[in-house]
Amino acid sequence: MSHPTTLEQEAPPRLTPAVQTIIALNLAMVVLQLAGVPYTNIATLFSFDSNAMPGRWWTAFTYMFIHAGVLHFVANMYALYVFGPRLEHTWGAKKFSWFYVLCALGGVAFQMLFIRGGGLVGSSAPVFGVLTAYAMQWPDDEIALLFMVPMRARTLAAGLFGFNIVLGLIGTNDGMNLAYFAHIGGALAAYIYVRMGASTAIDQVRQRVANLPDADEPPRAIPRNLPRRERGDEVDDIVAKSKAIASKRVATVTPTARRRDPKADEANRVLDKISEHGIESLTSDERKVLEEFSKSLRDR
């Protein structure tokens, strides 16, 4: 595999802190083996064995740093080097580290479900989880398998998933303690983690949108010189007084003797609008007309 080519032509870091630390820990264990420490001693202390649980609980976390050989180590660490940095750069080192451990525990869970006994070593489960998460985040990235065959990230992840299922079933039928189901466990743990994270993010967006005011009901302007309720009470008083005075003038003045007042006509129009649509329907100019008419009545 070569480095993925993104459609956005992004350039993620070649080596991020968490990925660098994981590779260094795995490299340290390989160096110990090359320095002469027998693999059997290291495996006895750090490899996971379901028959030894729960006494050797720590091996559920340490097995991912031991490899059965240099080729096993190189293959896993190169895949982590290819897919891990961009994922860590997007999530952050802390989140990526917890995710890596979660995928390793997913491998342990599936190993215990399908294969009883035998040691489990290697970082294939968490690395397979990293590949799965990468394919879910950037499914259309192009990857050159074995530096020659170009394919999409999602195609590579799906192909390896099916390949491990087939080999896992064959190995189980033959009675061989193969760790292919652990790889599947790491991939499924990654799939659930990414999907749950996406659902949570969508729920948060929906909750924020639900708390926003409706676009169909824009906030109404409130005059600055008086609170809303006091302003409304004042206008209501003006309307009541205006109607009372107008009714008295109608009763005492005959239609033939009364002269038409443009301001009074405008005030009547505003009063009719209040009766039909409510006081909130008035414009600022109409409110001003009503106030001036009320003032003129009080002066009289």
C-alpha positions, 0 to 999 in steps of 0.5 A: 500500500502507498499513501492515500490520494485524497480528492481534496489534495490535503496533506496530513502530517506524515507522523503524528504524536500518538502514532509515533508513540505506538510505533515506538512501543512496538519497535521496542518489543521487537528490539528486545527479541532481536537482542536475545530475549526469547519470544516465548518469555515475552509472549508468556508475560504480555500475550492475551490468553482467554484461559488465563483470564481474569488473572492476567487482565493486563494482557488485554492491553499489552498483547497489541505491542507484541508481534510474532516476527519482524514481517508481522511487525512491519506490515502492521506498523506500515498500515498504521503509518499510512492510515493513522496520522490523518485520523489522529490529525482530525480527531486529536491525539487523545481521542485517537489513542482511546479509539486505538485501545477500544479497537484492541479490546474489540479484538479481544472480545471476538477472540474470546467469543470464537476461539478459546485458548491460544495466545493472541499477539499483534496489533492487527485488530486495532490497526484494522480498526484504524483502516475501517475508520479511515475508510468511513471518513474518506471512502473515496481516497485512492490507495495503491495496494502493494504499490501497484493496484489502485483502489478506493479506501472503502473497497480495500476495507471491505475486501480485507473484512471479507478476507478475514471472515473467510480465513477465520471460518476456515481456521476455526473448522480446522481447529487452528487458533488463528486471530482473524476473528480478532481482526474482525472485532477491531473493525466492528468496534471501529465501525460502531464507534464512528457511527455512534459519533456521527449520530451524536453529532447529528443529534446535537445539531438538531437540538441546536436548530430546534432551539432557534426561533421560527423563521416565520415569526420574526421578533417584534420591535419594542419601543426603547423609551417604554417597556412593552407592557407599559407601552401597550397599556398607554396605547389602550388608554388612548384608544379608550379615551378617543372612543369616548370623546368621539362618541360624545362629539357624535351625540352632541353635534349633528352631521350637517353642522360638523366640519370634517377634520382630516386628523380625525378621519385618519385617527378613525382609520387607525382605530378601525385597523386596531379593531380589525387586526389588533394594536400590534398591526400598527406602524410607527407612523400610525402610532404617532397619528394616534398619539397626536390625536389623543393629545389634541383631544386632551388639550381641548 
